[in-house]
């Protein structure tokens, strides 16, 4: 018997609605849900491969426990008992501070990954927290925190209404967008062109996105901050800066003008590799456009001046009057965000509240750089990591100098991984606890709804039932109970009920909350029975900006109402939100925060650098999403290849044939050569997430298509100092023919 069910795609940030075909208790196909209020039927090759991912025979069907040096199948009871024994021994001897936690990218795409890791970290009381954020978007968090007082006050381009769009360091035609949740990004770009709008792409490579553009500026990798400061210089020098409705909400305009004074287009042109006239034209067109939006992504984050660039993206949006206005960049308002409070000054945003043990890195958002994980494990002394919990992460491949981390993990006292695969990182675990496949898991985009280009709410219950295994929420709840000393057999529901009680107590004590002054017991009693994660979601929806405020607003959202709309509920276009969301001490936008102004000196000193060697950048593939999707036959063919992409003239001068040897600060590798005039001369590209050639893993398709690990060229010593983010783009490399 064949049936169809709806499911939000969990495979990238676009969050498209899917219609799954079910036959004989398994997913057999996936297509776009044409009635989805947000994605309207759009689907990409990753979403179309949902069935193959869901049925991957290499997904672990049950736990693995290390016995006599080997990972062997075990029952769930045995696995949790092993965690209690191994983790309990470390906690008993060294305390929770000796336990590290690593969170991978897929945590942003699951209900449990969003709700439970923060509770686990608080239970441990550890400061040894690491995540993919410092390999990705942390500079944006820091810039937003310093400018707006909140590191999650994300600005996204109002794609459907803008007249002029600038994309820097992003390839959304391939990636489907990032930190801007937008199904069918390419369709939105084409619609921009159809309505007479203009698209400018700034990227060292002529990407598929750049091919759609009216203008492509092939900037040198890592120099975007200087280019944007030159744009700011022109805006002030030619009296084009116009804050418009923002004027009363901005502090630091004069400081911004002073810091940009010596970054003239002529001064930075040679450094950036972009003609001064092109920079002036960009500034003038931004200022003249009826509406405009500047959007930067991973190519602006994972570089030496990542936080400066992330700041300057929004500084240009402010100075052209395009922040918080339709057609510019706006602040989404997700359904589980806190209900708006009256405008008021806040505490602001700071980093460096504590520092890492070995290298003294400052914490950022309660995390240390991912590149510090290995040294915190393999360096003896007080506070050394003795045990590690990884959740949906593979840092041996995704972080620089994976060989050192590989060795460090082999020497850990105890390691537990919550992961569906035996991969390059989890092969070191003492216990692997695999969550069920997506078809047997619920879905709600807690994080990505706050990045959506149109406000909406959608929830997918698990399409297929679980049988004989815990869901991811129960797995993580049992880890939390073990840390709290309740043992492996405690009631997982206690975790959710404690979070609910604590949250509602705080809300009822807040005079600006929609439930101020009401009895906590009354509110708890209004949450319908069901899984703990659904009770928490219902609570968050009710307390959110569109919620029913626990009955005070009868037309507001509840989980029951959301479930009754399986294709989702459209909450309307993005709306202006200033000054309500500002939480800086001044209560205004800080256009020129002191930590950023100080870092401009480092950029200024770099302007005279003239490196004439090759630099390496990454790239995205339409059929790939980091290391964890390389085990699907449907996604490893075609153009999804791990090659060294290089300009044909560069290849000819070097005498490259089929294979090149690439040497970087951290090591060397050999890679197949792909000649492409899409590349700027002097720039080469290797994709991220490959290198599936280590023994002891369980992903057979990936092992048959191993590729090379680009991060092994990187020793991890170069970081953006304000965010702790690894420099993954703009790495100097030497290239020679193989042999």
Protein Blocks (a to p, Z undefined) as FASTA:
>chain_A
ZZddddddfkbmnopacddddeehiafbdcddfkbmklnopacfklmmmmmmmmomkbcf
bdcddeehiacdddfklmmmmmmmmmmmmmmmnojmlpccdddfklmmcfklmmmmmmmm
mmnopabdcdfklmmmmmmmmmmmmmnopaklccdddfklpcbdcdehiafklnnpahia
cehkllmmmmmmmnopacddddfbdcfklmmpmbdcdddehilmmmmmmmmmmmmmnopa
cgkjmlmmcghklmmmmmmmmmcfklmmmmnopafklmmmmmmmmmmpmbacddddfklm
mpcklmmmmmmmmmmmmmnopgoiahiacddddfkbccdddddddebjaehkbccfklop
aceehiacfklmmmmmmmgcehiafbdcdehiafklmpghkllmmmmmmmpfbdcdddfb
dcfklmmpmbdcddddfklcccddfklmmmcfbdcddddddfbacehiacfklmmmmmmm
mmnonojmbcfklmmmmmmmmmmmmmmmpmkbckgoiafklmmmmpccddfklmmmmmmm
mmmmkbgnnoiammbccfklmmmmmnopaebjaddfbfklpccfkopacfbgfklmmmmm
mmmmmmmpccfbdcddddddfkbgcjklmmbfklmgmjlccdddddfklmmmnopakbcc
dddfkbccdddddddfkbcghiacddehiaiabghiabfklmmmnopafklmpgolaccf
klopacfehpacddddeZZ
